[in-house]
Amino acid sequence: MRIVGGDRRGLTLRAPAGDATRPTADRARQALFDMLLHAPWGGRDVVQDAQILDGFAGTGALGLEALSRGAAHATFMEQNRAARAAISANIGTCRFEGSATVLACDVTRAPKARMPCSLIFLDPPYGQELVMRGVKALGRSGWLAENALIVAETGVEEELSLDAPLLAERRFGAAKFSIWRHASTVS
């Protein structure tokens, strides 16, 4: 698993041993960022200088990819200790210590935000309906900036229904990315 774009392209990322995480495949991550950067509702400013939240972060690959492509800061939320250790190691490998924060927490019980984020990645364990609960908790805690993009990775069979405009949905093997624009009624 590697960073696939930006100024840290090619750096290898570490994943914890076992099945505690399910890292997003390099090709799927590349396709996701291509979509974010080139879709009519996207553009370079979606990532450039953005505040990022990588929820259910696992290895931190999505947030690190955003930092490599010019995001200002990424906050990683992960409750698994081994995964947090991998995220911290990956932050060090990529030399992003000054622009990354790792929080030991459950996204569905998110702490109060220091600053709202404009790009939210949620990649929870499949089949547990955690995306909806996570979005509601993030909204209540002040993590969702006005007009934020919410990117959820789920299993292809999972159906999500946020009270926000669905901008895109793409399948990659057993995974599906769904992208919404945050509406104030979500929180």
Contacts in CASP RR format, 6 or more apart in sequence:
PFRMAT RR
TARGET T0000
AUTHOR 0000-0000-0000
METHOD contacts of the structure
MODEL  1
MRIVGGDRRGLTLRAPAGDATRPTADRARQALFDMLLHAPWGGRDVVQDA
QILDGFAGTGALGLEALSRGAAHATFMEQNRAARAAISANIGTCRFEGSA
TVLACDVTRAPKARMPCSLIFLDPPYGQELVMRGVKALGRSGWLAENALI
VAETGVEEELSLDAPLLAERRFGAAKFSIWRHASTVS
1 12 0 8 1.000
1 13 0 8 1.000
1 15 0 8 1.000
1 23 0 8 1.000
1 26 0 8 1.000
1 59 0 8 1.000
1 61 0 8 1.000
2 9 0 8 1.000
2 10 0 8 1.000
2 11 0 8 1.000
2 12 0 8 1.000
2 13 0 8 1.000
2 26 0 8 1.000
3 9 0 8 1.000
3 10 0 8 1.000
3 11 0 8 1.000
3 13 0 8 1.000
3 61 0 8 1.000
3 64 0 8 1.000
3 65 0 8 1.000
3 68 0 8 1.000
3 94 0 8 1.000
4 10 0 8 1.000
4 26 0 8 1.000
4 29 0 8 1.000
4 30 0 8 1.000
4 33 0 8 1.000
4 65 0 8 1.000
5 30 0 8 1.000
5 33 0 8 1.000
5 65 0 8 1.000
5 68 0 8 1.000
5 69 0 8 1.000
6 68 0 8 1.000
6 69 0 8 1.000
6 70 0 8 1.000
7 68 0 8 1.000
7 70 0 8 1.000
8 64 0 8 1.000
8 67 0 8 1.000
8 68 0 8 1.000
8 94 0 8 1.000
8 95 0 8 1.000
8 96 0 8 1.000
9 68 0 8 1.000
11 93 0 8 1.000
11 94 0 8 1.000
12 93 0 8 1.000
13 23 0 8 1.000
13 59 0 8 1.000
13 60 0 8 1.000
13 61 0 8 1.000
13 64 0 8 1.000
13 86 0 8 1.000
13 90 0 8 1.000
13 93 0 8 1.000
14 59 0 8 1.000
14 86 0 8 1.000
14 89 0 8 1.000
14 90 0 8 1.000
14 93 0 8 1.000
15 21 0 8 1.000
15 23 0 8 1.000
15 58 0 8 1.000
15 59 0 8 1.000
15 86 0 8 1.000
16 58 0 8 1.000
16 59 0 8 1.000
16 80 0 8 1.000
16 82 0 8 1.000
16 83 0 8 1.000
16 85 0 8 1.000
16 86 0 8 1.000
17 82 0 8 1.000
20 58 0 8 1.000
20 80 0 8 1.000
20 82 0 8 1.000
20 83 0 8 1.000
21 58 0 8 1.000
21 59 0 8 1.000
21 80 0 8 1.000
21 83 0 8 1.000
21 86 0 8 1.000
22 123 0 8 1.000
22 125 0 8 1.000
22 126 0 8 1.000
23 58 0 8 1.000
23 59 0 8 1.000
23 61 0 8 1.000
24 32 0 8 1.000
24 61 0 8 1.000
24 62 0 8 1.000
24 123 0 8 1.000
24 153 0 8 1.000
24 175 0 8 1.000
25 172 0 8 1.000
25 175 0 8 1.000
27 172 0 8 1.000
28 172 0 8 1.000
28 173 0 8 1.000
28 175 0 8 1.000
28 177 0 8 1.000
29 61 0 8 1.000
29 62 0 8 1.000
29 65 0 8 1.000
31 170 0 8 1.000
31 172 0 8 1.000
32 62 0 8 1.000
32 151 0 8 1.000
32 170 0 8 1.000
32 177 0 8 1.000
33 47 0 8 1.000
33 65 0 8 1.000
33 66 0 8 1.000
33 69 0 8 1.000
35 168 0 8 1.000
35 170 0 8 1.000
35 177 0 8 1.000
35 179 0 8 1.000
36 42 0 8 1.000
36 43 0 8 1.000
36 46 0 8 1.000
36 47 0 8 1.000
36 119 0 8 1.000
36 149 0 8 1.000
36 151 0 8 1.000
36 179 0 8 1.000
37 43 0 8 1.000
37 44 0 8 1.000
37 46 0 8 1.000
37 47 0 8 1.000
37 69 0 8 1.000
39 167 0 8 1.000
39 168 0 8 1.000
41 167 0 8 1.000
41 168 0 8 1.000
41 181 0 8 1.000
42 149 0 8 1.000
46 118 0 8 1.000
46 119 0 8 1.000
46 149 0 8 1.000
47 66 0 8 1.000
47 69 0 8 1.000
47 70 0 8 1.000
47 71 0 8 1.000
47 119 0 8 1.000
48 69 0 8 1.000
48 70 0 8 1.000
48 71 0 8 1.000
49 70 0 8 1.000
49 71 0 8 1.000
49 72 0 8 1.000
50 66 0 8 1.000
50 70 0 8 1.000
50 71 0 8 1.000
50 72 0 8 1.000
50 117 0 8 1.000
50 118 0 8 1.000
50 119 0 8 1.000
51 71 0 8 1.000
51 72 0 8 1.000
51 73 0 8 1.000
51 75 0 8 1.000
51 115 0 8 1.000
51 116 0 8 1.000
51 117 0 8 1.000
51 118 0 8 1.000
51 119 0 8 1.000
51 145 0 8 1.000
52 63 0 8 1.000
52 66 0 8 1.000
52 67 0 8 1.000
52 71 0 8 1.000
52 73 0 8 1.000
52 74 0 8 1.000
52 75 0 8 1.000
52 117 0 8 1.000
52 118 0 8 1.000
52 119 0 8 1.000
52 120 0 8 1.000
52 121 0 8 1.000
53 74 0 8 1.000
53 75 0 8 1.000
53 77 0 8 1.000
53 117 0 8 1.000
53 119 0 8 1.000
53 120 0 8 1.000
53 121 0 8 1.000
53 138 0 8 1.000
53 143 0 8 1.000
54 60 0 8 1.000
54 62 0 8 1.000
54 63 0 8 1.000
54 66 0 8 1.000
54 74 0 8 1.000
54 75 0 8 1.000
54 76 0 8 1.000
54 77 0 8 1.000
54 121 0 8 1.000
54 123 0 8 1.000
55 76 0 8 1.000
55 77 0 8 1.000
55 78 0 8 1.000
55 107 0 8 1.000
55 120 0 8 1.000
55 121 0 8 1.000
55 122 0 8 1.000
55 123 0 8 1.000
55 124 0 8 1.000
56 77 0 8 1.000
56 78 0 8 1.000
56 107 0 8 1.000
56 122 0 8 1.000
56 123 0 8 1.000
56 124 0 8 1.000
56 125 0 8 1.000
56 130 0 8 1.000
57 63 0 8 1.000
57 76 0 8 1.000
57 77 0 8 1.000
57 78 0 8 1.000
57 83 0 8 1.000
57 87 0 8 1.000
57 102 0 8 1.000
57 121 0 8 1.000
57 123 0 8 1.000
58 78 0 8 1.000
58 80 0 8 1.000
58 83 0 8 1.000
58 86 0 8 1.000
58 87 0 8 1.000
58 123 0 8 1.000
59 83 0 8 1.000
59 86 0 8 1.000
59 87 0 8 1.000
59 90 0 8 1.000
60 76 0 8 1.000
60 78 0 8 1.000
60 86 0 8 1.000
60 87 0 8 1.000
60 90 0 8 1.000
61 90 0 8 1.000
62 121 0 8 1.000
62 123 0 8 1.000
62 151 0 8 1.000
63 71 0 8 1.000
63 74 0 8 1.000
63 76 0 8 1.000
63 121 0 8 1.000
64 74 0 8 1.000
64 90 0 8 1.000
64 91 0 8 1.000
64 94 0 8 1.000
64 96 0 8 1.000
64 100 0 8 1.000
66 74 0 8 1.000
66 119 0 8 1.000
66 121 0 8 1.000
67 73 0 8 1.000
67 74 0 8 1.000
67 94 0 8 1.000
67 96 0 8 1.000
67 99 0 8 1.000
67 100 0 8 1.000
68 94 0 8 1.000
71 99 0 8 1.000
71 119 0 8 1.000
72 99 0 8 1.000
73 99 0 8 1.000
73 100 0 8 1.000
73 101 0 8 1.000
73 115 0 8 1.000
74 96 0 8 1.000
74 99 0 8 1.000
74 100 0 8 1.000
74 101 0 8 1.000
75 100 0 8 1.000
75 101 0 8 1.000
75 102 0 8 1.000
75 103 0 8 1.000
75 117 0 8 1.000
76 84 0 8 1.000
76 87 0 8 1.000
76 100 0 8 1.000
76 101 0 8 1.000
76 102 0 8 1.000
76 103 0 8 1.000
77 103 0 8 1.000
77 105 0 8 1.000
77 106 0 8 1.000
77 107 0 8 1.000
77 110 0 8 1.000
78 84 0 8 1.000
78 87 0 8 1.000
78 102 0 8 1.000
78 103 0 8 1.000
78 104 0 8 1.000
78 105 0 8 1.000
79 104 0 8 1.000
79 105 0 8 1.000
79 106 0 8 1.000
81 104 0 8 1.000
84 102 0 8 1.000
84 104 0 8 1.000
87 102 0 8 1.000
88 102 0 8 1.000
91 97 0 8 1.000
91 100 0 8 1.000
91 102 0 8 1.000
103 111 0 8 1.000
105 111 0 8 1.000
107 122 0 8 1.000
107 124 0 8 1.000
107 130 0 8 1.000
107 134 0 8 1.000
107 137 0 8 1.000
107 138 0 8 1.000
108 130 0 8 1.000
108 133 0 8 1.000
108 134 0 8 1.000
108 137 0 8 1.000
109 137 0 8 1.000
110 134 0 8 1.000
110 137 0 8 1.000
110 138 0 8 1.000
110 140 0 8 1.000
110 141 0 8 1.000
110 143 0 8 1.000
111 141 0 8 1.000
112 141 0 8 1.000
112 142 0 8 1.000
113 138 0 8 1.000
113 141 0 8 1.000
113 142 0 8 1.000
113 143 0 8 1.000
116 142 0 8 1.000
116 143 0 8 1.000
116 144 0 8 1.000
116 145 0 8 1.000
116 146 0 8 1.000
116 148 0 8 1.000
117 143 0 8 1.000
117 144 0 8 1.000
117 145 0 8 1.000
117 148 0 8 1.000
118 145 0 8 1.000
118 147 0 8 1.000
118 148 0 8 1.000
118 149 0 8 1.000
119 148 0 8 1.000
119 149 0 8 1.000
119 151 0 8 1.000
120 135 0 8 1.000
120 138 0 8 1.000
120 143 0 8 1.000
120 144 0 8 1.000
120 148 0 8 1.000
120 149 0 8 1.000
120 150 0 8 1.000
120 151 0 8 1.000
120 182 0 8 1.000
121 151 0 8 1.000
121 153 0 8 1.000
122 130 0 8 1.000
122 131 0 8 1.000
122 134 0 8 1.000
122 135 0 8 1.000
122 150 0 8 1.000
122 151 0 8 1.000
122 152 0 8 1.000
122 153 0 8 1.000
123 152 0 8 1.000
123 153 0 8 1.000
124 130 0 8 1.000
124 131 0 8 1.000
124 134 0 8 1.000
124 154 0 8 1.000
126 154 0 8 1.000
126 155 0 8 1.000
126 158 0 8 1.000
127 154 0 8 1.000
127 155 0 8 1.000
127 158 0 8 1.000
129 158 0 8 1.000
131 152 0 8 1.000
131 154 0 8 1.000
131 158 0 8 1.000
131 160 0 8 1.000
132 160 0 8 1.000
132 161 0 8 1.000
132 162 0 8 1.000
135 144 0 8 1.000
135 150 0 8 1.000
135 162 0 8 1.000
135 186 0 8 1.000
136 186 0 8 1.000
136 187 0 8 1.000
138 144 0 8 1.000
138 187 0 8 1.000
139 186 0 8 1.000
139 187 0 8 1.000
140 187 0 8 1.000
142 187 0 8 1.000
144 150 0 8 1.000
144 182 0 8 1.000
144 186 0 8 1.000
144 187 0 8 1.000
145 182 0 8 1.000
146 182 0 8 1.000
146 184 0 8 1.000
147 181 0 8 1.000
147 182 0 8 1.000
148 181 0 8 1.000
148 182 0 8 1.000
149 167 0 8 1.000
149 179 0 8 1.000
149 180 0 8 1.000
149 181 0 8 1.000
149 182 0 8 1.000
150 162 0 8 1.000
150 164 0 8 1.000
150 179 0 8 1.000
150 180 0 8 1.000
150 181 0 8 1.000
150 182 0 8 1.000
151 177 0 8 1.000
151 178 0 8 1.000
151 179 0 8 1.000
152 160 0 8 1.000
152 177 0 8 1.000
152 178 0 8 1.000
152 179 0 8 1.000
152 180 0 8 1.000
153 175 0 8 1.000
153 176 0 8 1.000
153 177 0 8 1.000
154 160 0 8 1.000
154 175 0 8 1.000
154 176 0 8 1.000
154 178 0 8 1.000
155 174 0 8 1.000
155 175 0 8 1.000
155 176 0 8 1.000
156 171 0 8 1.000
156 173 0 8 1.000
156 174 0 8 1.000
156 175 0 8 1.000
156 176 0 8 1.000
158 176 0 8 1.000
160 178 0 8 1.000
162 180 0 8 1.000
162 186 0 8 1.000
163 183 0 8 1.000
163 185 0 8 1.000
163 186 0 8 1.000
164 180 0 8 1.000
164 181 0 8 1.000
164 182 0 8 1.000
164 183 0 8 1.000
164 185 0 8 1.000
164 186 0 8 1.000
165 180 0 8 1.000
165 181 0 8 1.000
165 183 0 8 1.000
166 178 0 8 1.000
166 179 0 8 1.000
166 180 0 8 1.000
167 179 0 8 1.000
167 180 0 8 1.000
167 181 0 8 1.000
168 177 0 8 1.000
168 178 0 8 1.000
168 179 0 8 1.000
169 176 0 8 1.000
169 177 0 8 1.000
169 178 0 8 1.000
169 179 0 8 1.000
170 176 0 8 1.000
170 177 0 8 1.000
END
